[in-house]
Amino acid sequence: MHIEFPYTFGIEEEFFLVNPRTRALMARVPKGYLKACRTRLGDVVAPELLQSQIEVATQILSDFDEAAETLDACRAGLAGVAEAMNYRLVAAGTHPSSHWSGLEATEKPRYARLMADFGIVGRRNVLCGLHVHVAVPPGVDRVVVMNGVMRWLPLFLALSTSSPFWNRHITGLLSYRQAAYDEWPRTGVPEFFRDQADYDAFAARLVSAGAMRDASFLWWAIRPALRYPTLELRIADACTRAEDTLIIAALYRCLVRALVRDPSLAVPHDAHTRRVIDENRWRAKRDGMEAQFVDELDGRVRPLTEWLEDLMALTAPDRAVLRADRVLGRLPTLLARGSSAHAQLQAYQQARDGGAGHDDALRAVVDWLVSRTTQKIGSDERRDTRG
């Protein structure tokens, strides 16, 4: 069943625009930037809530070679236009030093409503994420598949962490973005809905109560997309390296296929499960790849590497069919060098050890982010140590 289904996918990446002299976020960006990006890349480019951010959503992708070429081209295009206008492009979950209070919202009715509804929570949303859509075969209930993915959500966050700083402070977390995003309603780990009909009934209840306009205002870490027949992973931080984006997309695509291929691979859930997943999400926020996750089945605490081994074993047939092993063969490299959060903290400490003050060390972090954001997938990274 569903053997021939292609499991097409799409990737959405959010970026910051920074001032190359101060390394701070651009408080406002002329509309000409978006227009120039769309001239170069097409309608895949979209504004975000704040003018200091930009988003690109790929076309429907069929294989990982196409995805790699697309990610590289989109980042190069956005960065090229930015540099021509004397900005720089940065991929990270948070900006190391900028403060939210001086930033301006994008002029768009949806964003104006968000700011009016959520006040300071909206203005503090100086956060960038990575979203991955994977198509689910017709006749397969996306919410049932979503329930099977849920226990793995903290792993995807841990692999992507890129937000250790907030408002010039070292936060003690590797994904402060997740902590800040929890200020919003309808975020975090969703409930275990019975099926799509149950999910839709809940969404309809909130719409009828005036809480939201439609199901796109359910901002959970994973959700069935409203506009597309996909299941959308939303938990990941924006990855500084495009290669990390591709690894996460490949792993998620294989997991979705595995759960459709064999629904029994989904671990049964009970009244404790969602809270255990949230505990593991907290550990991923704080510790990233060094996280020790609680297994809801037996209560054991196991390192992320063991969870990843389990996931790789579970998806072995799917990795073969989707030809994902060349991409996922880079997982050991990602684990060895750490995520962007590790590299940012290292860049900061190296600058401090070299005599830089706090502000100059933060600028060094931004410089590292700028240099890696446009680094092509598979390019030589020997100049990095941890980063």
PARO-26630 format. One line per field, with one value per residue (C-alpha): residue number from 1; x, y, z. Coordinates in nm, 4 decimals, padded with zeros to 6 digits. Layout:
// residues N
num = (NUM | ...)
c1 = (X | ...)
c2 = (Y | ...)
c3 = (Z | ...)
This chain:
// residues 387
num = (1 | 2 | 3 | 4 | 5 | 6 | 7 | 8 | 9 | 10 | 11 | 12 | 13 | 14 | 15 | 16 | 17 | 18 | 19 | 20 | 21 | 22 | 23 | 24 | 25 | 26 | 27 | 28 | 29 | 30 | 31 | 32 | 33 | 34 | 35 | 36 | 37 | 38 | 39 | 40 | 41 | 42 | 43 | 44 | 45 | 46 | 47 | 48 | 49 | 50 | 51 | 52 | 53 | 54 | 55 | 56 | 57 | 58 | 59 | 60 | 61 | 62 | 63 | 64 | 65 | 66 | 67 | 68 | 69 | 70 | 71 | 72 | 73 | 74 | 75 | 76 | 77 | 78 | 79 | 80 | 81 | 82 | 83 | 84 | 85 | 86 | 87 | 88 | 89 | 90 | 91 | 92 | 93 | 94 | 95 | 96 | 97 | 98 | 99 | 100 | 101 | 102 | 103 | 104 | 105 | 106 | 107 | 108 | 109 | 110 | 111 | 112 | 113 | 114 | 115 | 116 | 117 | 118 | 119 | 120 | 121 | 122 | 123 | 124 | 125 | 126 | 127 | 128 | 129 | 130 | 131 | 132 | 133 | 134 | 135 | 136 | 137 | 138 | 139 | 140 | 141 | 142 | 143 | 144 | 145 | 146 | 147 | 148 | 149 | 150 | 151 | 152 | 153 | 154 | 155 | 156 | 157 | 158 | 159 | 160 | 161 | 162 | 163 | 164 | 165 | 166 | 167 | 168 | 169 | 170 | 171 | 172 | 173 | 174 | 175 | 176 | 177 | 178 | 179 | 180 | 181 | 182 | 183 | 184 | 185 | 186 | 187 | 188 | 189 | 190 | 191 | 192 | 193 | 194 | 195 | 196 | 197 | 198 | 199 | 200 | 201 | 202 | 203 | 204 | 205 | 206 | 207 | 208 | 209 | 210 | 211 | 212 | 213 | 214 | 215 | 216 | 217 | 218 | 219 | 220 | 221 | 222 | 223 | 224 | 225 | 226 | 227 | 228 | 229 | 230 | 231 | 232 | 233 | 234 | 235 | 236 | 237 | 238 | 239 | 240 | 241 | 242 | 243 | 244 | 245 | 246 | 247 | 248 | 249 | 250 | 251 | 252 | 253 | 254 | 255 | 256 | 257 | 258 | 259 | 260 | 261 | 262 | 263 | 264 | 265 | 266 | 267 | 268 | 269 | 270 | 271 | 272 | 273 | 274 | 275 | 276 | 277 | 278 | 279 | 280 | 281 | 282 | 283 | 284 | 285 | 286 | 287 | 288 | 289 | 290 | 291 | 292 | 293 | 294 | 295 | 296 | 297 | 298 | 299 | 300 | 301 | 302 | 303 | 304 | 305 | 306 | 307 | 308 | 309 | 310 | 311 | 312 | 313 | 314 | 315 | 316 | 317 | 318 | 319 | 320 | 321 | 322 | 323 | 324 | 325 | 326 | 327 | 328 | 329 | 330 | 331 | 332 | 333 | 334 | 335 | 336 | 337 | 338 | 339 | 340 | 341 | 342 | 343 | 344 | 345 | 346 | 347 | 348 | 349 | 350 | 351 | 352 | 353 | 354 | 355 | 356 | 357 | 358 | 359 | 360 | 361 | 362 | 363 | 364 | 365 | 366 | 367 | 368 | 369 | 370 | 371 | 372 | 373 | 374 | 375 | 376 | 377 | 378 | 379 | 380 | 381 | 382 | 383 | 384 | 385 | 386 | 387)
c1 = (00.0000 | 00.1289 | 00.4515 | 00.4651 | 00.3706 | 00.6571 | 00.6404 | 00.7180 | 00.8265 | 00.8866 | 01.1112 | 01.0452 | 01.3397 | 01.3291 | 01.6217 | 01.7315 | 01.8620 | 02.1502 | 02.3502 | 02.7060 | 02.8614 | 02.6868 | 02.5809 | 02.2427 | 01.9110 | 01.7712 | 01.4789 | 01.3060 | 01.3694 | 01.2483 | 00.9776 | 01.2213 | 01.4112 | 01.1175 | 01.0434 | 01.4053 | 01.4154 | 01.0978 | 01.2380 | 01.5382 | 01.3755 | 01.0019 | 00.7058 | 00.8816 | 00.9962 | 00.7596 | 00.7756 | 00.7646 | 00.6037 | 00.8936 | 01.0654 | 01.4017 | 01.3019 | 01.2452 | 01.1151 | 01.1645 | 00.9423 | 01.0719 | 00.8691 | 00.7505 | 01.0623 | 01.0982 | 01.4501 | 01.7375 | 01.9681 | 01.6975 | 01.6501 | 02.0216 | 02.0392 | 01.7253 | 01.8413 | 02.1784 | 02.0178 | 01.7598 | 02.0161 | 02.2545 | 01.9731 | 01.8500 | 02.2058 | 02.3021 | 02.0123 | 02.0796 | 02.4457 | 02.3557 | 02.1430 | 02.4128 | 02.2456 | 02.3623 | 02.1626 | 02.1702 | 02.0121 | 01.9655 | 01.6813 | 01.7570 | 01.9875 | 02.2693 | 02.2431 | 01.9426 | 01.6558 | 01.2970 | 01.1752 | 01.3221 | 01.1966 | 00.9032 | 00.6286 | 00.5714 | 00.2800 | 00.0336 | -00.3236 | -00.2561 | 00.0465 | -00.1408 | -00.4094 | -00.1461 | 00.0159 | -00.3221 | -00.4243 | -00.0989 | 00.0673 | 00.4155 | 00.4202 | 00.3989 | 00.6602 | 00.9003 | 00.8706 | 01.2239 | 01.2553 | 01.3351 | 01.2399 | 01.2655 | 00.9453 | 00.9401 | 00.6297 | 00.5967 | 00.3030 | 00.0900 | -00.0843 | -00.4546 | -00.6656 | -00.4055 | -00.5104 | -00.2442 | -00.3290 | -00.2781 | 00.0660 | 00.1288 | 00.0623 | 00.3359 | 00.5854 | 00.5271 | 00.7716 | 01.0517 | 00.9910 | 01.2579 | 01.5199 | 01.4531 | 01.4819 | 01.8083 | 01.9659 | 01.8671 | 01.9458 | 02.0718 | 01.9479 | 02.1749 | 02.1632 | 01.8828 | 01.9105 | 02.2914 | 02.2765 | 02.3943 | 02.0684 | 02.1938 | 01.9705 | 02.0725 | 01.7244 | 01.5955 | 01.3679 | 01.1542 | 01.1289 | 01.0301 | 00.7813 | 00.6056 | 00.4722 | 00.2277 | -00.0970 | -00.1449 | 00.2269 | 00.4395 | 00.3409 | -00.0188 | -00.2699 | -00.3071 | -00.6191 | -00.8003 | -00.7903 | -00.8246 | -01.1964 | -01.1232 | -00.8520 | -01.0833 | -01.3569 | -01.1196 | -01.0103 | -01.3734 | -01.4506 | -01.1791 | -01.2864 | -01.6482 | -01.5338 | -01.3483 | -01.0066 | -00.8636 | -00.9567 | -00.8693 | -00.6462 | -00.3335 | -00.3387 | -00.2592 | 00.1153 | 00.2110 | 00.5447 | 00.3789 | 00.0465 | -00.1475 | -00.1097 | -00.4253 | -00.3463 | -00.1553 | -00.1993 | 00.1119 | 00.2243 | 00.4312 | 00.7234 | 00.7625 | 00.9752 | 01.3197 | 01.5253 | 01.6404 | 01.9601 | 02.2644 | 02.4079 | 02.1901 | 02.3378 | 02.1765 | 01.8431 | 01.8729 | 01.9632 | 01.6599 | 01.4303 | 01.5610 | 01.5216 | 01.1680 | 01.0621 | 01.1856 | 01.0014 | 00.6717 | 00.7073 | 00.7915 | 00.4804 | 00.2600 | 00.4277 | 00.3839 | 00.1455 | 00.2449 | 00.5796 | 00.3950 | 00.4425 | 00.1118 | 00.0370 | -00.1344 | -00.2057 | 00.1674 | 00.3014 | 00.2508 | 00.4034 | 00.7044 | 00.7498 | 00.7386 | 01.0005 | 01.2214 | 01.1509 | 01.2751 | 01.5913 | 01.6435 | 01.5974 | 01.8567 | 02.1104 | 02.0693 | 02.2566 | 02.3833 | 02.0242 | 01.9283 | 01.5719 | 01.3175 | 01.1695 | 00.7955 | 00.7770 | 01.0063 | 01.1162 | 01.4806 | 01.6916 | 01.8960 | 02.1264 | 02.0169 | 02.2615 | 02.0695 | 01.7379 | 01.8916 | 02.0157 | 01.6612 | 01.5183 | 01.7745 | 01.6918 | 01.3185 | 01.3516 | 01.6056 | 01.3674 | 01.2455 | 01.5947 | 01.6718 | 01.3604 | 01.3923 | 01.7696 | 01.8342 | 02.1486 | 02.3872 | 02.2358 | 02.1977 | 02.5534 | 02.6446 | 02.4731 | 02.7968 | 02.9592 | 02.6710 | 02.6918 | 03.0700 | 03.0809 | 02.7571 | 02.4754 | 02.4915 | 02.4303 | 02.7532 | 02.9468 | 02.8030 | 02.9043 | 03.2472 | 03.2891 | 03.1895 | 03.4333 | 03.7199 | 03.6693 | 03.6616 | 03.9742 | 04.1413 | 04.0725 | 03.7451 | 03.4839 | 03.1305 | 02.9859 | 03.2733 | 03.2450 | 02.8759 | 02.9684 | 03.2108 | 02.9201 | 02.7196 | 03.0185 | 03.0322 | 02.6596 | 02.6894 | 02.9797 | 02.8042 | 02.4544 | 02.5558 | 02.8038 | 02.7052 | 02.5916 | 02.8827 | 03.1475 | 03.4710 | 03.4285 | 03.7768 | 03.8284 | 03.5647 | 03.6669 | 03.3396 | 03.1540)
c2 = (00.0000 | 00.3488 | 00.1871 | 00.4163 | 00.7357 | 00.9869 | 01.1623 | 01.4973 | 01.7670 | 02.1366 | 02.3436 | 02.6850 | 02.8817 | 03.2141 | 03.4577 | 03.7801 | 04.0874 | 04.2608 | 04.5808 | 04.4860 | 04.7717 | 04.7349 | 04.3687 | 04.4657 | 04.3749 | 04.6124 | 04.7812 | 04.8502 | 04.7238 | 04.8968 | 04.7146 | 04.7081 | 04.4255 | 04.1849 | 04.2912 | 04.2386 | 03.8957 | 03.7911 | 03.9138 | 03.6899 | 03.3853 | 03.4120 | 03.3995 | 03.1547 | 03.4620 | 03.6110 | 03.8721 | 03.7755 | 03.9379 | 04.1811 | 04.3793 | 04.2464 | 03.8966 | 03.7269 | 03.3805 | 03.1477 | 02.8458 | 02.6059 | 02.4631 | 02.1029 | 01.8853 | 01.5261 | 01.4279 | 01.5427 | 01.6507 | 01.8902 | 02.0066 | 02.0773 | 02.2804 | 02.4714 | 02.5564 | 02.6773 | 02.8843 | 03.0437 | 03.1412 | 03.2764 | 03.4749 | 03.6302 | 03.7088 | 03.8526 | 04.0962 | 04.1851 | 04.2597 | 04.4764 | 04.6833 | 04.6788 | 04.4218 | 04.0766 | 03.7541 | 03.5465 | 03.2089 | 03.1538 | 03.1019 | 03.4316 | 03.7260 | 03.7468 | 04.1132 | 04.2999 | 04.4070 | 04.3585 | 04.7034 | 04.8966 | 04.6691 | 04.7424 | 04.5069 | 04.4300 | 04.6253 | 04.3459 | 04.3034 | 03.9589 | 04.0893 | 04.3998 | 04.1733 | 03.9610 | 04.2651 | 04.3951 | 04.0586 | 03.9620 | 04.2900 | 04.2545 | 03.8831 | 03.9685 | 04.2429 | 04.0065 | 03.7477 | 03.8076 | 03.4385 | 03.2360 | 02.8741 | 02.5904 | 02.4205 | 02.0983 | 01.9759 | 01.6131 | 01.4974 | 01.2167 | 00.9713 | 01.0180 | 00.8140 | 00.8198 | 01.0227 | 01.2889 | 01.3311 | 00.9604 | 00.9915 | 01.3069 | 01.1146 | 00.8709 | 01.1505 | 01.3266 | 01.1330 | 01.2235 | 01.6004 | 01.6807 | 01.5037 | 01.7313 | 02.0349 | 01.9125 | 01.8684 | 02.2208 | 02.4390 | 02.7806 | 03.0304 | 03.0435 | 03.4250 | 03.6719 | 04.0487 | 04.0387 | 03.7629 | 03.4045 | 03.2365 | 02.9019 | 02.7385 | 02.6191 | 02.6953 | 03.0068 | 03.0450 | 02.7583 | 02.9157 | 03.2536 | 03.0974 | 02.9346 | 03.2816 | 03.2424 | 03.0495 | 02.7257 | 02.6448 | 02.3589 | 01.9930 | 01.9376 | 01.7015 | 01.3458 | 01.3969 | 01.0819 | 01.1645 | 01.4475 | 01.4840 | 01.5310 | 01.7848 | 01.9740 | 01.9796 | 02.1389 | 02.3995 | 02.4750 | 02.5239 | 02.7906 | 02.9597 | 02.9743 | 03.1183 | 03.3985 | 03.2806 | 03.2474 | 03.2896 | 02.9359 | 02.6379 | 02.8175 | 02.9948 | 02.6626 | 02.7131 | 02.3794 | 02.2069 | 01.9822 | 02.0113 | 01.9023 | 02.1930 | 02.3828 | 02.4633 | 02.1502 | 01.7714 | 01.7660 | 01.7136 | 02.0136 | 01.9887 | 02.3265 | 02.2623 | 02.3215 | 02.6384 | 02.8010 | 02.6163 | 02.8302 | 02.5680 | 02.4646 | 02.1172 | 02.0810 | 02.1880 | 01.9130 | 01.6483 | 01.7351 | 01.7371 | 01.3978 | 01.2402 | 01.3747 | 01.2650 | 00.9124 | 00.9044 | 01.0072 | 00.7357 | 00.4762 | 00.5570 | 00.5344 | 00.2124 | 00.0485 | 00.2242 | -00.0211 | 00.1645 | 00.4404 | 00.3983 | 00.3802 | 00.6872 | 00.7380 | 01.0214 | 01.0629 | 01.0681 | 01.4300 | 01.5542 | 01.3240 | 01.4607 | 01.8132 | 01.7202 | 01.5964 | 01.9141 | 02.1133 | 01.9033 | 01.9623 | 02.3389 | 02.3446 | 02.0792 | 02.0270 | 01.7189 | 01.6496 | 01.5992 | 01.2852 | 01.1966 | 01.0107 | 00.7034 | 00.7053 | 00.3269 | 00.2232 | 00.5474 | 00.4988 | 00.8040 | 00.7631 | 00.9968 | 01.1528 | 00.9330 | 00.6202 | 00.7764 | 00.8636 | 00.5060 | 00.3832 | 00.6241 | 00.5255 | 00.1580 | 00.2259 | 00.4146 | 00.1865 | 00.0651 | 00.4194 | 00.5645 | 00.3145 | 00.3887 | 00.7666 | 00.7562 | 00.9472 | 00.7725 | 01.0052 | 01.3015 | 01.1189 | 00.9917 | 01.3436 | 01.2915 | 01.1799 | 01.5054 | 01.7076 | 01.5209 | 01.5634 | 01.9372 | 02.0252 | 02.2512 | 02.6224 | 02.6989 | 02.5233 | 02.7093 | 03.0470 | 02.9961 | 02.8869 | 03.1921 | 03.4127 | 03.2463 | 03.2524 | 03.6257 | 03.6799 | 03.4691 | 03.6867 | 03.9986 | 04.1170 | 04.2789 | 04.1443 | 04.3542 | 04.2828 | 03.9119 | 03.9245 | 04.0929 | 03.8065 | 03.5653 | 03.7566 | 03.7457 | 03.3674 | 03.3433 | 03.5562 | 03.3469 | 03.0131 | 03.1108 | 03.1062 | 02.8187 | 02.5637 | 02.2174 | 01.9747 | 02.2466 | 02.2009 | 02.2913 | 02.2013 | 02.5593 | 02.4945 | 02.3300 | 02.2780 | 02.5086)
c3 = (00.0000 | -00.0956 | -00.2260 | -00.5285 | -00.3466 | -00.3920 | -00.0514 | -00.2073 | 00.0334 | 00.0764 | 00.3009 | 00.4524 | 00.5929 | 00.7782 | 00.7858 | 00.9524 | 00.7703 | 00.9474 | 00.9164 | 00.8042 | 01.0015 | 01.3383 | 01.2925 | 01.4413 | 01.2838 | 01.0267 | 01.2020 | 00.8724 | 00.5210 | 00.2025 | 00.0083 | -00.2806 | -00.1122 | -00.1290 | -00.4869 | -00.5933 | -00.4260 | -00.6044 | -00.9347 | -00.8785 | -00.7151 | -00.7849 | -00.5507 | -00.3166 | -00.1199 | 00.1384 | 00.4149 | 00.7811 | 01.0848 | 01.1325 | 00.8571 | 00.9757 | 00.8575 | 00.5241 | 00.4383 | 00.1444 | 00.0788 | -00.1840 | -00.4664 | -00.4286 | -00.4126 | -00.5302 | -00.4276 | -00.2128 | -00.4953 | -00.6114 | -00.2523 | -00.2074 | -00.5286 | -00.4328 | -00.0805 | -00.2072 | -00.4841 | -00.2541 | 00.0068 | -00.2556 | -00.4140 | -00.0897 | 00.0203 | -00.3182 | -00.3200 | 00.0437 | -00.0226 | -00.3210 | -00.0811 | 00.1901 | 00.4165 | 00.5159 | 00.5487 | 00.8690 | 00.9429 | 01.3173 | 01.5612 | 01.7365 | 01.6710 | 01.9277 | 02.0200 | 01.8799 | 02.1021 | 01.9910 | 02.0992 | 01.8049 | 01.5287 | 01.3004 | 01.1857 | 00.8199 | 00.6722 | 00.6055 | 00.7375 | 00.8876 | 01.0786 | 01.1933 | 01.3410 | 01.5134 | 01.6703 | 01.7834 | 01.9272 | 02.0980 | 02.1902 | 02.3342 | 02.2586 | 01.8891 | 01.9106 | 02.0885 | 01.8114 | 01.6815 | 01.6007 | 01.2908 | 01.2330 | 00.9852 | 00.8646 | 00.6610 | 00.4776 | 00.3684 | 00.1563 | 00.2987 | 00.0624 | -00.0094 | 00.2271 | 00.5055 | 00.8093 | 00.8644 | 01.2320 | 01.2982 | 01.1360 | 01.3401 | 01.6598 | 01.5606 | 01.4928 | 01.8260 | 02.0432 | 01.7998 | 01.8032 | 02.0668 | 01.8562 | 01.5579 | 01.7842 | 01.9339 | 01.5899 | 01.4833 | 01.7874 | 01.6772 | 01.9374 | 02.2436 | 02.2687 | 02.3394 | 02.3738 | 02.4206 | 02.6834 | 02.6870 | 02.7826 | 02.9136 | 02.6515 | 02.3067 | 02.1686 | 02.3375 | 02.0356 | 02.1601 | 02.5058 | 02.3605 | 02.1205 | 02.4152 | 02.5002 | 02.2123 | 02.2541 | 02.0632 | 02.0432 | 02.1758 | 02.1595 | 02.0389 | 02.1910 | 02.0680 | 01.8591 | 01.7524 | 01.3837 | 01.1333 | 01.2067 | 01.5772 | 01.4962 | 01.2609 | 01.5241 | 01.7738 | 01.5183 | 01.4335 | 01.8028 | 01.8353 | 01.5137 | 01.6281 | 01.9625 | 01.7821 | 01.9034 | 01.5527 | 01.1874 | 01.0739 | 01.1517 | 01.0269 | 01.3650 | 01.5358 | 01.5671 | 01.7199 | 01.6757 | 01.4190 | 01.2409 | 00.9328 | 00.6923 | 00.6062 | 00.2415 | 00.1410 | 00.1878 | 00.4029 | 00.7588 | 00.8645 | 01.1085 | 01.2820 | 01.5897 | 01.4403 | 01.4765 | 01.1539 | 01.0637 | 00.9956 | 00.7628 | 00.4699 | 00.5060 | 00.8502 | 00.7016 | 00.4420 | 00.7013 | 00.9156 | 00.6123 | 00.4991 | 00.8417 | 00.8798 | 00.5302 | 00.6008 | 00.9341 | 00.7748 | 00.5132 | 00.7786 | 00.9810 | 00.6713 | 00.5614 | 00.9008 | 01.1418 | 01.4160 | 01.4403 | 01.6274 | 02.0023 | 02.1951 | 02.4033 | 02.7363 | 02.9807 | 03.0527 | 02.6984 | 02.6013 | 02.9253 | 02.8783 | 02.5258 | 02.6680 | 02.9271 | 02.6454 | 02.4494 | 02.7480 | 02.7587 | 02.3876 | 02.4367 | 02.7099 | 02.6083 | 02.2339 | 02.1184 | 02.4707 | 02.5872 | 02.7779 | 02.6814 | 02.8929 | 02.7249 | 02.7927 | 02.7550 | 03.0380 | 03.2057 | 03.1110 | 03.0334 | 02.7166 | 02.5213 | 02.1955 | 02.0050 | 02.1091 | 02.0050 | 01.6709 | 01.6284 | 01.6953 | 01.4389 | 01.1773 | 01.2296 | 01.2132 | 00.8839 | 00.7123 | 00.4356 | 00.3781 | 00.3578 | 00.0860 | -00.1203 | -00.0833 | -00.1467 | 00.1723 | 00.2907 | 00.1106 | 00.2976 | 00.6271 | 00.5948 | 00.7111 | 01.0466 | 01.2193 | 01.1043 | 01.2464 | 01.5763 | 01.5939 | 01.5239 | 01.6993 | 01.5908 | 01.5143 | 01.8831 | 01.9789 | 01.7104 | 01.8116 | 02.1733 | 02.0628 | 01.8374 | 02.1284 | 02.3689 | 02.1188 | 02.0720 | 02.4483 | 02.4943 | 02.2324 | 02.4359 | 02.2830 | 02.5006 | 02.5265 | 02.2431 | 02.0064 | 02.0833 | 01.9902 | 01.6647 | 01.6013 | 01.6419 | 01.3812 | 01.1460 | 01.1863 | 01.1139 | 00.7993 | 00.6699 | 00.7219 | 00.6074 | 00.2407 | 00.2605 | -00.0021 | 00.0982 | 00.0983 | 00.0886 | 00.2815 | 00.6475 | 00.7698 | 00.8805 | 01.1481 | 01.4712 | 01.6552 | 01.4165)
